[in-house]
Amino acid sequence: MRTETGGGSRRVQPAVEPDTNSGTDSGSRPEQPPENTAWHLIARPTGLVERDHFEVRTSRVRAPKSGEVLVRNIFLMVPASMRLWMNADDSYLPAQPLGEVMRGITVGVVDRSNAPDLPVGTFVTGMGGWQRFWVGSARAWEPLRRHPDIPLSTYLGPLGLQGLTAYCGLTDVCQPVAGETLVVTAAAGSVGSLVCQIGKRLGLRVVGIAGGPEKCEWLLESCGVDGAIDYRNDDVGTRLDQLCPDGIDVVFENVGGPVLDRILERINRNARIALCGLVSTYYGARPPAGQSPVNLMNLVNQRATMRGFIVRDYLPRMAEVRDLLTPWVLDGSLVHREEFSAGLESAPAAMNRLARGENLGLQFVYI
Ligand SMILES: NC(=O)c1ccc[n+]([C@@H]2O[C@H](COP(=O)([O-])OP(=O)(O)OC[C@H]3O[C@@H](n4cnc5c(N)ncnc54)[C@H](OP(=O)(O)O)[C@@H]3O)[C@@H](O)[C@H]2O)c1
């Protein structure tokens, strides 16, 4: 199921939102705790993700102790970074341990509570993992105080980590100035499309690079970019020359590889490059020695700055950025797309859609 907000499109509400008035008792229900179904990573993928990389185990959930909650996961977010966590090498998080429940960001509802701050019925977000139930410290969860007109999933997208990544990566890491030229890669994706639109609001000339004519058309028509480049079909260097006649001042990089090289060849004096991610390397496809990026010398020539960042370092600014972006979500001017699939058995396919560029926006799996 595909949905879109903003740009005059209708968004379909998630079908399985639980009753928020399900009670605020202490959670000391007499009945037995429920049975959990959990997906454990048992083998590391080297390319695409397969069902065989997981083992599904069921077990009885224990009752929450003092200060703990039992959360029922509602949906799992499927961002590109999740594939990175499956690899053997540590990234900004330790490598996902084999044999354990696959890590994942979820939205859930408190089903039983022994923590006064998180009563039963509270919607929460946290690392709930690929499983139906989670039990442990209430401090592991952030309560979601949502606006009645905003769906829960939006609090993982533009009003969650994706929005924080886009806003802080662009404004803090790149320090853009109105009138400058910004180039965004994976521009039609969840983070990239937000960067493009925030860049336009900041008065930048924005050029998005994405795979395929449909994505480019969406960037032009719905996200309002000044130019779009289809890296699968266009000559990227030629198109950059056409669309960035005054060179490139700011880059929001999500992909890496040869396209980054074409960008680096065209950066201006004092250019700023935010390294948000390198999705082309997450699937075990390391560039052959001596290949991309080869144009690092241009950072020297142009006195440019290339800086990596991790959104977790900006978590203290979440409320501020959420407050800033909420009116744009409410009036539909910040466009974002979401895709939903049903059941954890659909999660590996959702991950592979990211690898093939088949996703149109942020993907969620109903649990
Ligand atoms: N630094 C942080 O804290 C942080 C936080 C969140 C996200 N991120 C990063 O932000 C980037 C975007 O993440 P997202 O969750 O918003 O995903 P997304 O952009 O919605 O989806 C990933 C997109 O990447 C492109 N892609 C995939 N494999 C590729 C390849 N081999 N070569 C070129 N393009 C490829 C595809 O778009 P096309 O069809 O256009 O190729 C795909 O749709 C990722 O690099 C992610 O790791 C970083």
The ligand as a MOL file (V3000), in Angstrom:
LIG
                    3D

  0  0  0     0  0            999 V3000
M  V30 BEGIN CTAB
M  V30 COUNTS 48 52 0 0 0
M  V30 BEGIN ATOM
M  V30 1 N 23.8840 9.5890 9.0770 0
M  V30 2 C 22.7420 9.2320 9.6600 0
M  V30 3 O 22.5500 9.3600 10.8680 0
M  V30 4 C 21.6330 8.6930 8.7960 0
M  V30 5 C 20.3070 8.6270 9.2700 0
M  V30 6 C 19.3000 8.1620 8.3920 0
M  V30 7 C 19.6580 7.7640 7.1030 0
M  V30 8 N 20.9590 7.8170 6.7100 0 CHG=1
M  V30 9 C 21.3750 7.4610 5.3530 0
M  V30 10 O 20.5380 8.1570 4.4590 0
M  V30 11 C 20.5350 7.4490 3.2180 0
M  V30 12 C 19.0860 7.3090 2.7440 0
M  V30 13 O 18.4120 6.4390 3.6580 0
M  V30 14 P 16.8270 6.2370 3.5830 0
M  V30 15 O 16.4700 5.3620 4.7250 0
M  V30 16 O 16.1830 7.5720 3.4190 0 CHG=-1
M  V30 17 O 16.6430 5.3900 2.2700 0
M  V30 18 P 16.0020 5.8280 0.8600 0
M  V30 19 O 16.8200 6.9430 0.2920 0
M  V30 20 O 14.5470 6.0260 1.0070 0
M  V30 21 O 16.2150 4.5170 0.0260 0
M  V30 22 C 17.4910 4.1360 -0.3920 0
M  V30 23 C 17.7020 4.6000 -1.8580 0
M  V30 24 O 19.0790 4.5270 -2.1400 0
M  V30 25 C 19.2490 4.3140 -3.5140 0
M  V30 26 N 20.1940 3.1990 -3.6940 0
M  V30 27 C 20.1420 1.9830 -3.1360 0
M  V30 28 N 21.1920 1.2490 -3.5320 0
M  V30 29 C 21.9290 2.0230 -4.3540 0
M  V30 30 C 23.1410 1.8340 -5.0740 0
M  V30 31 N 23.8140 0.6770 -5.0330 0
M  V30 32 N 23.5900 2.8560 -5.7970 0
M  V30 33 C 22.9280 4.0120 -5.8600 0
M  V30 34 N 21.7650 4.2570 -5.1940 0
M  V30 35 C 21.2900 3.2570 -4.4540 0
M  V30 36 C 17.8820 3.9600 -4.1000 0
M  V30 37 O 17.3720 5.1210 -4.7430 0
M  V30 38 P 17.5550 5.3330 -6.3420 0
M  V30 39 O 16.4740 4.5560 -7.0220 0
M  V30 40 O 17.4360 6.7850 -6.5120 0
M  V30 41 O 18.9010 4.7870 -6.6580 0
M  V30 42 C 17.0460 3.6720 -2.8650 0
M  V30 43 O 15.6920 3.9680 -3.0700 0
M  V30 44 C 21.2610 6.1400 3.4640 0
M  V30 45 O 22.5960 6.2660 3.0350 0
M  V30 46 C 21.1990 6.0040 4.9770 0
M  V30 47 O 22.2090 5.1770 5.4930 0
M  V30 48 C 21.9410 8.2700 7.5340 0
M  V30 END ATOM
M  V30 BEGIN BOND
M  V30 1 1 1 2
M  V30 2 2 2 3
M  V30 3 1 2 4
M  V30 4 1 4 5
M  V30 5 2 4 48
M  V30 6 2 5 6
M  V30 7 1 6 7
M  V30 8 2 7 8
M  V30 9 1 8 9
M  V30 10 1 8 48
M  V30 11 1 9 10
M  V30 12 1 9 46
M  V30 13 1 10 11
M  V30 14 1 11 12
M  V30 15 1 11 44
M  V30 16 1 12 13
M  V30 17 1 13 14
M  V30 18 2 14 15
M  V30 19 1 14 16
M  V30 20 1 14 17
M  V30 21 1 17 18
M  V30 22 2 18 19
M  V30 23 1 18 20
M  V30 24 1 18 21
M  V30 25 1 21 22
M  V30 26 1 22 23
M  V30 27 1 23 24
M  V30 28 1 23 42
M  V30 29 1 24 25
M  V30 30 1 25 26
M  V30 31 1 25 36
M  V30 32 1 26 27
M  V30 33 1 26 35
M  V30 34 2 27 28
M  V30 35 1 28 29
M  V30 36 1 29 30
M  V30 37 2 29 35
M  V30 38 1 30 31
M  V30 39 2 30 32
M  V30 40 1 32 33
M  V30 41 2 33 34
M  V30 42 1 34 35
M  V30 43 1 36 37
M  V30 44 1 36 42
M  V30 45 1 37 38
M  V30 46 2 38 39
M  V30 47 1 38 40
M  V30 48 1 38 41
M  V30 49 1 42 43
M  V30 50 1 44 45
M  V30 51 1 44 46
M  V30 52 1 46 47
M  V30 END BOND
M  V30 END CTAB
M  END
